[in-house]
Amino acid sequence: MDKLRIFDPTVQPKVEEFSYAPRPGSLFGLRIGLVENTKFNSDKILLKVAAILEEGHGAAGHLIRSKRNASVPAHEEILDELATQCDAVVAGIGD
């Protein structure tokens, strides 16, 4: 006779400590990185945010990159590029 094995898919939530990145006191002269998640209009939303930050807050420019898809983190190449070429980063969603 075969045994019936039952698996309990519930687990306790994993709690991790984290801290926010330090915020600049001003965006004047800073280059802004934008990470869009490939959902509909996320690129348009972020480009509008970039325009506001540049025109209204003196940001020096922006660099926009797209994740492979909305359900995964940005891949290492994007993170490395933004870390070396940008002073602050905004991640955004669409839909």
Secondary structure, DSSP 4 states (H G I P E B T S, - for coil): -PPP-------PPP-----PPPPPS--TTPEEEEEE-SSTTHHHHHHHHHHHHHHHH---EEEEEE-S-TTSPPPHHHHHHHHHH-SEEEEE---
